[in-house]
Amino acid sequence: MSEKVKSMAGKNLSKLMIKGYMDLHEKAAKGAFCVWIAINVPAEIFAGFDNVVYGVPESHAAMCAGKGIGVLQCEKAENTGYSQDLCSYARIDIGNLTDGSKDSPSFGLPKPDLVVSNNNNCALISKWFDVHHREMDIPHFIMDIPFCYEPQKQKNQSYIISQIKDLISLIEKLSGQKFNFDKFEKAVFHSWEGFCEWKNFLELAKEKPSPVTAFDSFVHMAPFLTLRGTPVLKEHFKILAEEARQNIKTGNLPVKKEKYRLFWDNIAPWHQLGKMSKRLSQMGANIVGASYTSCMGTVEGSFELYKWDEKDPFEYIARMMNSYMCPHGMELRYSSMKGVIEKLGIDGVIFASNRSCKPYSITQMDQQKRISDYFGIPAVMIDVDHADARKYSEENAFMRIGALLETIDSKRKN
């Protein structure tokens, strides 16, 4: 990673993540009702209960990949019969459970009392969580989120809200705890404040050279997945934004001789963050933005912050169910990317065709052509897998990235 990982924000992130996992294990061991959720499930509802905690298998899998044990965990699942064609997050999670999480950097996640998935990132998640439902003999609640070809309709929002309330009723029944609306509302407000600070951080990527690199935004999005609905979300993202502003003044920038401003489309390659960041920096290239992190706090068709009126928290979290890229049609994805490329002054785009995330990758060839045609900027497609390092070739990827930079140079000369 870049030097900024050792910064105040980086140190704070390490403390938050360690404490978060320790608290999760400790509370579950003392009898808290434990829920495992997919990343887009509105975790703020758990704050409405006195003793409900949650874990995020996808976030844990990303951490395993980042720590270099993604392949090890994948192979454990494959040795029990799961195909390499399945999402590497799922294989890491399932493989981790085959031996009691003995290789996990966080001792895994505490055993859940309930798993909650959704189908708006990909259909695999509900099948993946069904494995836990069968193996652990626990309930599985599936949220059905309509696909988006246009902004969320009122009938779809009402449909999502009804499911959120059904989930709350189920947790009340299973845990024996009553839901407190005021606590829930406060948690939603904490998340909203966190989103505002996150956007303040990402906005700084407009500066030239940029104090923001996508590699830092990839890493620092972690609290959004594991600490939603808490005041520390805002506090951490505020530290991150303030430090980036200070780095502009001091010149402590991720790519000091920034020659190329790039944009990344797809999930982070967790096993390559350090190597890729260093190598690109040496080439004078900075990936200043990414669709994966830009969509936090937004809704379909734009990467601008969705401004909540601070009224109905159920309406707000239902809108946030439409914040991710996977359940968006091609026009909405194009609209989002078009806006951010214009704002950040992007020279070229890297489309990462992700072997594990087919819903994210399926429109990329069309998007690559449309972006290049509209802006007249080069774009390249590289092969990657977000968590399985066996499906990535560094030299092949950088051969294409190098060609991208050469094309940018040629275009500038002409």
C-alpha positions, -999 to +999 in steps of 0.1 A: +000+000+000+010+036-002+025+055+027-009+068+038-018+033+052+006+041+080-011+074+086-034+084+115-064+072+095-047+039+087-038+033+124-074+043+134-088+018+109-067-010+123-079-002+159-115-001+147-114-034+129-096-052+157-120-039+183-150-046+160-142-082+156-132-086+193-165-070+204-185-092+180-170-124+194-172-112+230-209-102+228-219-134+209-201-155+236-221-137+262-254-146+246-261-118+220-283-128+191-259-130+161-269-124+125-248-129+094-257-105+066-249-098+029-232-064+025-263-045+013-286-056+041-295-025+062-275-033+094-289-002+112-320-022+122-299-043+146-292-012+166-329-011+174-324-042+196-307-043+230-285-074+223-282-082+185-249-082+167-240-089+131-211-102+110-204-098+073-190-129+056-181-109+025-160-084+045-143-112+064-135-129+031-120-097+017-099-094+048-087-130+043-077-122+007-060-091+017-040-110+043-028-135+016-049-165+027-077-163+001-063-191-020-058-214+011-094-209+022-108-213-014-089-246-017-105-259+015-140-254-001-129-269-034-116-300-016-151-306-003-166-304-038-172-267-045-163-255-080-136-229-088-162-211-109-181-200-077-175-166-062-142-166-043-159-148-014-182-177-010-154-202-013-133-184+013-163-183+037-173-219+032-137-231+033-131-211+065-158-231+082-144-265+072-118-264+100-133-241+126-117-209+112-082-219+123-065-198+096-088-167+099-070-135+110-101-127+131-109-162+143-137-162+118-172-150+128-192-162+158-219-189+149-250-171+137-286-175+149-299-162+116-285-154+081-299-126+060-291-124+023-304-104-007-306-109-045-296-074-056-259-079-056-261-114-072-282-145-070-253-165-057-255-149-023-288-164-014-275-198-026-243-193-006-261-184+026-284-214+020-253-235+026-251-221+061-289-225+066-286-262+058-252-270+075-260-251+107-298-257+108-306-220+112-332-197+096-324-178+064-342-146+055-339-136+018-346-099+008-360-097-027-348-063-042-362-054-077-336-048-104-332-012-115-335+001-151-346+034-137-347+052-103-365+033-076-403+034-080-426+040-050-441+006-052-407-010-051-397+011-021-428+001-003-421-035-012-385-033+003-398-015+034-423-043+040-395-068+039-374-048+063-403-048+088-408-085+083-372-090+091-375-069+123-406-090+133-386-122+127-357-111+149-382-101+176-396-136+175-363-154+174-344-133+199-372-125+223-362-088+221-384-058+213-375-034+185-368+002+196-376+026+168-357+056+184-325+036+186-329+025+150-336+061+138-305+073+156-284+045+140-297+055+105-287+091+113-251+079+122-248+061+089-261+092+070-235+114+088-208+088+079-218+089+042-215+127+042-179+125+055-171+097+031-182+119+002-161+148+016-131+125+014-138+113-022-145+148-034-109+156-027-099+134-057-107+164-079-074+180-067-044+177-090-024+158-080-049+139-059-046+132-022-069+103-028-061+070-044-086+042-049-064+018-030-070+038+001-107+042-005-110+004-010-094-003+024-112+024+043-147+014+032-144-015+056-161+003+086-192+009+064-197-028+061-190-038+097-198-006+118-229+008+101-252+028+124-224+038+148-209+072+155-174+059+149-184+057+112-186+095+109-156+099+132-133+077+111-143+091+077-139+126+091-103+117+102-097+103+067-110+135+049-092+159+072-059+140+068-063+141+030-068+179+031-037+182+053-017+160+028-026+185+000-009+212+021+022+192+030+026+174-003+024+140+013+005+125-017+001+089-028+015+097-063+036+128-061+044+129-098+009+122-109+010+119-147-021+098-154-055+100-136-073+067-140-107+052-129-113+016-118-145-003-125-153-034-104-145-048-069-110-042-054-084-069-061-077-074-024-047-097-029-029-072-051-035-038-034+000-033-022+018-045-054-006-027-078-005+006-058+033+006-057+038-003-094+013+022-107+029+049-085+062+042-101+046+047-135+031+081-124-004+066-125-030+072-099-064+054-098-082+084-083-117+069-083-136+036-085-172+027-090-170+002-061-164+029-036-181+059-053-215+042-050-216+043-012-242+067-001-257+072-035-286+058-055-289+045-090-277+066-119-253+089-100-223+088-077-234+121-061-244+119-024-281+111-020-294+138+003-317+124+029-343+147+043-338+131+077-374+122+080-385+085+075-355+062+083-372+033+066-376+051+034-339+061+035-325+027+041-348+013+014-333+038-010-298+028+000-307-008-010-303+006-045-269+021-040-247-007-054-238-011-090-247-048-096-285-044-097-284-015-121-291-016-158-265-004-183-279+031-188-278+037-150-242+025-148-232+046-178-248+077-163-229+072-130-196+066-146-200+095-171-206+119-143-176+110-122-152+108-152-161+143-161-158+156-125-124+139-118-107+147-152-100+110-159-074+102-186-082+065-189-104+037-175-094+003-162-123-022-165-115-051-143-133-082-157-139-101-124-139-139-127-158-141-094-183-113-099-202-119-131-231-094-123-206-066-120-186-076-151-213-086-176-219-051-191-183-040-191-175-045-228-204-023-238-195+002-211-159+003-223-169+011-258-195+038-248-171+055-224-143+056-250-166+068-277-181+095-256-150+110-240-124+100-265-103+086-238-087+051-238-100+022-217-086-012-211-100-045-199-079-066-175-087-101-160-088-103-123-105-120-094-112-100-062-101-127-038-086-157-057-050-148-067-047-179-089-070-162-114-048-131-119-016-125-139+002-094-128+023-093-160-007-097-183-026-070-164+003-045-165+010-052-201-025-039-208-022-011-183+011-001-199-005+000-233-033+022-218-007+047-206+011+047-239-022+055-257-028+084-233+007+097-241+002+093-278-032+111-276-016+140-257+012+144-284-014+145-312 
